[in-house]
Every structure is written in structure tokens, then in C-alpha cells.
Amino acid sequence: MTHTIRTMPADHQFVATPDETVLDAALRQGITLPYGCRNGRCGSCAASLRQGRVHYPNTQPEALEGQPPETCLPCLAVAETDLVLEVRELSSVAFIEVKTLPCRLVRKEQLNHDVMRLFLKLPEQQRLAFLAGQYLEFILRDGRRRAFSIANAPHADAELELHVRQVPGGSFTTEIFEALPEKSILRFQGPLGTFVLREDTERPIIMMGGGTGFAPLKGMIEHALHRGLTRPLTLYWGVRARHDLYLPELPEQWSRQLANFHFVPVLSQPDSDWRGRTGLVHSAVVADHPSLADHDLYLSGPPAMVAAGRAAFVAIGADRERIFSDAFEYATDSPARPHSTPAP
């Protein structure tokens, strides 16, 4: 038995089987609902269930905590009846072809003690069309997948840039740091995800990254520079200590190129000579902005940071529909968990 799902305000319809999530059904039929982690933690896919019933087969998703009762997470929800969902679809992502491609690791650059930058080259005559902020999934020899955000902007696509943090005990990131040589051939699927820069408004932008959550924000900022963005844009980057601010020269370069760009690094375990902001990065955003009612917010990094930021920003007036996020989570060895960024 299938169930018919209608979206509003776009008024699109698709059908879902009893063994697939609402998101999987939509993507299978060319309907691009927003999504990020696909495991119920980031809340990027949140929609309002206006009619019908859903259930979550395994467990109640974390991102539902504190949300209005009508909130539905299509990435894990399975339809029990016909549904009507109020959700903002993304037509721009729908036109991007998802491909499975080989690539060559042309070079590795260790940026600090635990972050490696990879540059990937596609075969001649191949090109990956993507939007700033999307990610790709490496397909490992045993079928497992490991996902990483694309850190470069679409206009500079001669190579794909990834930022990989070494995870203690993580087999794949350890291989990247210690064993994977340049010129290695890898295979990936992409681009994926709907954590992309929205260009349909003139609202001021606040970006908040934690650790290598900087990677997709870097791609978005470089895209904004290329497009001649005039909206105010502030980047808050939260890390433990100064040496975790890899590529520190880039925000200075962006400040010179973009008059409306502002950079705020925030250290949670500051060095003794640090004179900048300290504490939790979302607290710095709240301290600087008594109200966020007129802002677009992009949150990228650990799930706890994204969840804390989302709750704090809604509390001071942020529009839930203008908070876009990508929560990074370490992967398990199960191939059934399709998106976790960064991953061991």
C-alpha cells in the first residue's frame, strides 16, 4: 500500500511505500525537500505536518526535542496515511545531477595538527556541477560511505577541495593521514545535501561554524565573493585553541575583498595570550545580536553546537525557516547511515 504526500505551498505530489522514508520517496520522484544529516539530528529537513500521521521506526529523532508538535522530520518519518506537508522546497538543487565518479587524489596538505586538505581531480571530460555548501560521499571498497563537505566554490571547480579532521581511532581518516598516497584513485557519489547559500533575499547573513564546519561555509563565502554579494555577512568560527583555526589567513583576505564581511573567531579553551572572544560560539552570536528576526543563519559543525545555536537563536526571534544547518557526525561502520560529516 502506498500513501500520497502533497507539499505546500509548491503543491507537488508524490507517493511513499511503507518501507521508505518521506525524504527518500520525495528524492526518488524528483521532489527536492531540504535535508542535511539524514539521521534526525540536525533538523535541516523539518516540515510542518498539516494532515495525516507518520511514525519513526527506530527511535524518536533528537531534532524533534523542543519543536512544535506538528513538526515532522521527513528524513526518518514513514507515512502511515496520506500526508500534507508544509515545507520549503529547493528547486535549484533539483536540477543538479547526482553522479558516481572516480577521482584522483592530486595532493594532500596538512593544515594543522588534525586537519588535512585534500584536492581531488575528476577524469578528463568530466565535471561535477554542485552548489556551494553541498557534500560528497566516498564509497569505500567494502561498500561503506564516508561524507565530507566540498570546501571550494562552484566557479573554481578544476579540483574539489575537502577538509578532513583526523578522528582518534577512525579507520578512514587515519588512512588519509598516514597511508593514502597522492595519486590514489577514489570513488564518490555527489553532490548531495541542501545546505546551500540562499540567494532569494537581501537579509543579513550570519554563519556559525565549529571545527571543520568551516569547510562548507568557506565554499559559500567564496561563492558570495564571486557573485558580488552586498548583504552583510558575519562569520563566527568556534574552535578550542588558536592552532585549531586552520587557514587563518583566509578571513583576512575576505575582509579585504568584501567590505561587508566580518570575522569573529571564538576559542573555548583559549591560549594564555589570546585577546579575542572566548566561550561557546553561539553565545558570542547572541551577545552581539539582541534580535535575529531579520537574519539568515547558517550553522555547520558538531550536532551539539548546531542544536544549541538553533535553540538560542529562535529564542531571540530567528525565523526557523531561515536557519539552515549541516550537523557533522562521526560515521558508524554501517553502510545504512548515508551522511555523516566528517567521518572516521
Secondary structure, 3 states (H helix, E strand, C coil): CCEEEEEECCCCEEEECCCCCHHHHHHHCCCCCCCCCCCCCCCCCCEEEEECCEECCCCCCHHHCCCCCCEECCCCCEECCCEEEECCCCHHHHCCCCEEEEEEEEEEEECCCCEEEEEEECCCCCCCCCCCCCEEEEECCCCCEEEEEECCCCCCCCCEEEEEECCCCCHHHHHHHHCCCCCCEEEEEEEECCCCCCCCCCCCEEEEEEHHHHHHHHHHHHHHHHHCCCCCEEEEEEECCHHHCCCCHHHHHHHHHCCCEEEEEEECCCCCCCCCEECCHHHHHHHHCCCCCCCEEEEEECHHHHHHHHHHHHHCCCCHHHEEEEECCCCCCCCCCCCCCCCC
